[in-house]
Amino acid sequence: MAERAGQGDDTLDLSGLDAVSNVLLLVPSLGNQGRQACLTLLSRTPPSETNVLTVTYTDTAPDWVDLWSDNVGTPPVRGGIVPIGQGETDVDDPSWAVKSVENPSDLTGIGIQLSELLSTMAKAADDSEEIAICFDSVTSLLQYADLQRAFRFLHVVTGRVKTVDGVGYYRLDPDAHDRQTLATLKGLFDAVVEVDEDGNWSVQT
């Protein structure tokens, strides 16, 4: 079922995502809209009650921490960053653990680092805390792996997220892929959120 979710943080109704584990986030790559959408979704619950994990092909760890600080303000209960193919990894904020992967084609390494951070969070989190993950982005992943390999990788990752009762948001630029690719990937997810160029959100579950 598709629902219009509004425009802007004040009018967004994302209640349709309350019972889902993995969400495909369709956002154009132009501008900063994709990052903003990820931050909006990661901060659906208060940072003081949320464990936040991001996998990023585009930001260094310090850049991501600055982005979070500028947009959300309060650090999460626990933060984790897997920067892929980025140089700088040290961050000053102890709220964030960093496990970098040098080679963007090393899906095994990415999976290991992601799983380690996820496991640490799941063991430490109490029942009142959420675990939220942003994978930024599937479009970048498909530059380094063919569809079949990327699908297998994401199948494992979405399964891990579900196992720890977390929620994962996986960003993809719908204009960068053909219909068959989109149709194949959609099968991995419980819901699809689309943000158009005007900033209008819609939710399909």
Secondary structure, DSSP 8 states (H G I E B T S, - for coil): -EEEEEESTTT---GGGTT-SEEEEE--SSTTHHHHHHHHHHTSS-GGGEEEEEEESS--HHHHHHHHHHHT-S--SEEEEEEBS-S----S-TTEEE--BS-TT-HHHHHHHHHHHHHHHHHH--TT-EEEEEEE-HHHHTTTS-HHHHHHHHHHHHHHHHHTT-EEEEEE-GGGS-HHHHHHHHTT-SEEEEE-TT-EEEEE-
